[in-house]
Each structure stands twice: as structure tokens, then as C-alpha cells.
Amino acid sequence: MGELPEHVAVNREYWDAMAHEWVAAGERSWQEVEPSWGQWGIPESETPLLPDDMTGMRAIELGCGTAYVSGWMARRGAAVTGIDNSAEQLRTARRLADQHGVALDLIHGNAESVPRADESFDFAISEYGAAIWADPYRWIPEAHRLLRPGGTLVFLGNHAFVSVCSPLDGSFPITRRLERPYFGSHRLDWRDAVDDPGGIEFTLTHSAWIKLFRATGFEVVDLVEIQAPADATGVRSGISAEWARDFPSEHVWTVRKR
């Protein structure tokens, strides 16, 4: 293996150091009967991301973290592979998979370069994970390579409104003003953020996503812009429930390989 790209190395160190903060959340999600998604816990019944029956399907989670999404897919009948950049996150994932009696193929690696053959999977998903921590110009073509023709990719991550309303110094909370340019907002380096310094994230404009999908060989099936539920309260990663009821804080793209 050659030298890791800067953002991959930075994010690996960041997530290994903070993996312990996500153990309890992973344990709760592994226990969920019905999946729920994103910062606001949107039920699968309201915003379905998974096929109801995955019997016989080969699925991969790109940036699996504690692998609860992989667990949900395995319980629906899929043979599941998960890849994550953080060895510490995978340590928790393996423990919880064993605890719940779920067989998973877990890989320590980078979702931009997955050690699996072309057309190995029917379905790919990322809830955050690769969806924000990997470079879309690398991981979207890699997801396309991994999927068979007609295979589906679903991913959930931060909406572009979150980046443009985030103060330049990385302070919380995000505002109702345009704080930074919409265009050219591909790479967001949060290492020197005033509040909750982090790693290197990625985002695209909606038109850039669509252009990338078309150039890669995906067709868009659906786009969901998530609104916080009416009864949501509190703040998630500097985003208040009030803000997220007025503006989409997350999006879900569903695309199909041509």
C-alpha cells in the first residue's frame, strides 16, 4: 500500500482518536428493530433507504463505522461487506456483530479504493461515512466499479446548506446567513475549527453531484432533502432543530448504475 492521501490519513487519525465517543450510539443502533437515519433519527418507514427484502443480495457499506447499517442489511438477508478507515471503529463493529450473532465481512481500508473485484455487489450504502469523509470524485467512481449493472447506491450526508451557513472559523452554531461560497466548496478542512475541531470533509453543489453521477455512469433515482421532525429538539453538530426545520441539513441520494 502506498502513502495515504492527506485527507484519508487525517481522517483516520481523527476517527481512531474519537471512536470511543461513538460506542454507546453504535450499541443503541445495533439494538434498533427498525432502522432510523441521520442526525434526526428519521424512521425507515418515512424515508426508506434499504430494500425490504435483501435475501440473496450482496451489499457493501462504505464507511461503516460501528457497522449497525451493515447489521440491518444482514438481518434483511444480505451478504454484507463493510469498509472503514478507522481500526478503532472496526474494533467496536466486530464486537457488536459477534454480540448480535451477525456475520459481516469487515475491511480496514479506504472507501476510495476497496479491495474487492469489479461488479461484486448489488447494493451500496453510506450514512455519513464515505458520503462526507471521502472525496466524491474518487469514491463515487469506486462505488460504480463495485456495483453490478443495475445496482443501487444510496448515501446520506450533509446538505450543501450546512456548509454555506457554517462560519468560516468553524464556530457553532451554523447561522441563517450565507457564510461562505456555494461554488467551489468541495473540500472543507475543520482541523482548526473554533468549536469541535475535526477532520477533512467533502461536499458538492447539487449540479456538481448530478454532473458527477452522469459522467460516472449513474442515473439519479431520487433525492430527499431531510427536514427535522416537528417534535425534534436540541442541537446536532452545531445545527439546531429549529434551523433544520426551515432548511435541509441532510440529503439522501439514490442512484442506479447504468
C-alpha positions in Angstrom: 0.0 0.0 0.0 1.4 3.4 -0.9 1.2 6.6 1.1 -2.4 7.6 2.0 -3.9 10.7 0.6 -3.7 13.6 3.1 -7.4 13.6 3.8 -7.5 9.8 4.3 -4.6 9.9 6.8 -6.0 12.9 8.7 -9.5 11.4 9.0 -8.0 8.0 10.1 -6.1 9.7 12.9 -9.2 11.8 13.8 -11.6 8.8 13.9 -9.3 6.5 15.7 -8.9 9.1 18.5 -12.6 9.7 18.9 -14.0 6.2 18.2 -14.7 5.7 21.9 -17.3 8.6 21.8 -19.4 6.6 19.3 -19.5 3.2 21.1 -22.8 3.9 23.0 -24.5 5.2 19.9 -23.4 2.1 18.0 -24.7 -0.2 20.7 -28.1 1.6 20.6 -28.4 1.4 16.8 -27.5 -2.3 16.7 -30.5 -2.9 19.0 -32.9 -1.0 16.8 -35.6 -3.1 15.3 -36.4 -0.5 12.6 -33.6 1.5 11.1 -33.5 5.2 11.7 -31.4 7.7 9.8 -29.2 10.7 10.2 -28.9 13.3 12.8 -32.7 13.5 13.4 -33.4 9.7 13.6 -35.8 9.7 10.6 -37.6 6.2 10.6 -37.1 3.9 7.7 -40.8 3.8 7.3 -40.8 7.6 6.5 -37.6 7.7 4.4 -36.7 4.2 3.2 -33.1 3.7 2.3 -33.0 -0.1 2.3 -34.8 -2.7 0.2 -37.4 -4.5 2.4 -36.1 -7.9 1.5 -32.3 -8.3 0.7 -32.3 -12.1 0.5 -29.5 -13.2 -1.8 -28.2 -9.6 -2.3 -24.5 -8.7 -1.9 -24.2 -5.4 -0.2 -21.4 -3.1 0.9 -21.4 -0.2 3.4 -18.8 2.4 2.5 -17.5 4.0 5.7 -19.3 1.6 8.1 -18.2 2.9 11.5 -19.6 0.6 14.1 -21.4 -1.2 11.3 -25.0 -1.0 12.5 -26.2 -0.3 9.0 -24.4 -3.4 7.8 -26.1 -5.3 10.6 -29.5 -4.0 9.5 -28.8 -5.2 5.9 -27.6 -8.6 7.1 -30.8 -9.1 9.1 -32.7 -8.4 5.9 -30.9 -11.3 4.2 -27.9 -9.7 2.5 -24.3 -10.9 2.5 -22.6 -7.8 3.7 -19.2 -6.2 3.5 -18.3 -3.1 5.4 -15.2 -1.0 5.0 -14.0 1.8 7.3 -10.9 4.0 7.6 -10.7 3.6 11.4 -9.4 0.5 13.0 -10.9 1.6 16.3 -14.3 1.9 14.9 -14.0 -1.6 13.4 -13.0 -2.9 16.7 -16.4 -1.9 18.1 -18.1 -3.1 14.9 -16.6 -6.6 15.2 -17.5 -6.9 18.9 -21.2 -5.8 18.3 -21.5 -8.1 15.2 -20.3 -11.0 17.3 -22.6 -10.0 20.2 -25.6 -9.9 17.9 -24.7 -13.1 16.0 -24.4 -11.3 12.7 -21.7 -12.4 10.2 -20.1 -9.5 8.4 -17.0 -9.1 6.2 -15.3 -6.1 7.7 -12.3 -4.4 6.0 -9.9 -1.8 7.4 -9.4 0.5 4.4 -10.4 3.5 2.4 -13.7 3.6 0.5 -11.9 5.3 -2.4 -10.0 2.1 -3.0 -11.8 -1.1 -2.0 -10.0 -4.4 -2.3 -12.9 -6.2 -4.0 -13.5 -7.2 -7.6 -15.5 -5.2 -10.2 -19.2 -5.8 -10.0 -19.1 -7.6 -6.7 -22.2 -6.0 -5.2 -25.9 -5.4 -5.9 -26.3 -2.6 -3.3 -24.1 0.0 -1.7 -24.9 2.5 1.0 -23.2 5.2 3.1 -24.8 7.0 6.0 -22.2 9.7 6.5 -19.0 7.6 6.3 -17.7 7.9 2.7 -20.6 10.2 2.0 -18.8 13.1 3.7 -15.3 11.9 4.7 -14.2 10.6 1.2 -13.6 12.6 -1.9 -16.7 12.2 -4.1 -14.5 12.4 -7.3 -12.8 9.2 -6.0 -15.4 7.3 -4.1 -18.4 7.7 -6.4 -16.4 6.1 -9.4 -15.2 3.4 -6.9 -18.8 2.6 -5.9 -19.7 2.4 -9.6 -16.9 0.0 -10.2 -18.0 -2.2 -7.3 -21.7 -2.4 -8.4 -23.1 -4.7 -11.0 -25.1 -3.1 -13.9 -28.4 -2.1 -12.4 -27.0 -2.0 -8.9 -28.1 0.8 -6.5 -26.1 3.3 -4.4 -27.8 5.2 -1.6 -26.0 7.7 0.6 -26.9 10.2 3.3 -24.7 13.2 4.2 -24.7 16.9 4.9 -26.7 19.1 2.7 -24.9 22.0 0.9 -26.8 24.5 3.0 -24.8 23.3 6.1 -21.5 24.2 4.5 -22.6 27.6 3.2 -24.2 28.6 6.5 -21.2 27.4 8.6 -19.0 30.3 9.8 -15.5 30.4 8.3 -13.8 29.9 11.6 -15.8 26.8 12.3 -17.7 28.2 15.2 -21.1 27.0 16.3 -24.0 27.3 15.7 -24.4 27.5 12.0 -26.4 30.6 11.0 -29.2 31.7 8.8 -26.7 33.7 6.7 -24.6 32.7 3.7 -21.2 32.5 5.4 -19.1 31.0 2.6 -19.3 30.5 -1.1 -21.6 27.8 -2.5 -19.5 27.3 -5.6 -16.1 25.8 -5.1 -17.0 24.2 -1.7 -15.6 20.8 -2.5 -13.1 20.3 0.4 -13.8 21.5 4.0 -10.9 21.4 6.4 -12.1 21.5 10.0 -8.8 20.9 11.8 -8.6 24.5 13.1 -12.3 24.9 13.8 -13.1 27.1 16.8 -15.7 24.6 18.0 -15.3 20.8 17.7 -12.2 20.7 15.5 -12.4 17.7 13.2 -11.1 16.2 10.0 -11.5 16.9 6.3 -14.9 16.7 4.8 -16.3 17.0 1.3 -19.4 18.4 -0.3 -20.6 19.3 -3.7 -23.2 21.6 -5.2 -26.3 19.8 -6.4 -25.4 20.4 -10.0 -21.9 19.1 -9.4 -23.4 15.9 -7.9 -25.6 15.3 -10.9 -22.8 16.0 -13.4 -20.5 13.6 -11.5 -23.2 10.9 -11.5 -23.8 11.2 -15.2 -20.0 11.2 -16.0 -19.5 8.2 -13.9 -22.4 6.2 -15.3 -25.1 6.5 -12.7 -28.7 7.7 -13.2 -30.5 9.6 -10.5 -33.4 7.7 -9.0 -34.3 10.1 -6.1 -33.1 13.0 -4.0 -34.6 13.5 -0.5 -33.8 16.7 1.4 -34.4 15.9 5.1 -36.3 18.2 7.4 -36.1 17.8 11.2 -39.3 16.4 12.7 -41.8 18.8 14.3 -41.0 17.4 17.7 -37.2 17.4 17.4 -35.3 19.5 19.9 -31.7 20.3 20.7 -28.6 20.7 18.6 -26.7 18.2 16.4 -23.2 19.1 15.3 -23.9 22.8 15.7 -27.3 22.5 13.9 -30.4 23.4 15.9 -33.7 21.6 15.4 -35.3 25.0 14.6 -32.7 25.6 11.8 -33.2 22.1 10.4 -37.0 22.5 10.2 -36.5 25.6 8.0 -33.6 24.4 5.9 -32.4 20.9 4.9 -29.4 19.8 7.0 -29.1 16.4 5.2 -29.7 14.9 1.8 -30.2 11.3 0.6 -29.2 10.5 -3.0 -30.3 7.3 -4.6 -28.6 6.4 -7.9 -28.5 3.4 -10.2 -25.6 2.1 -12.3 -26.5 2.1 -15.9 
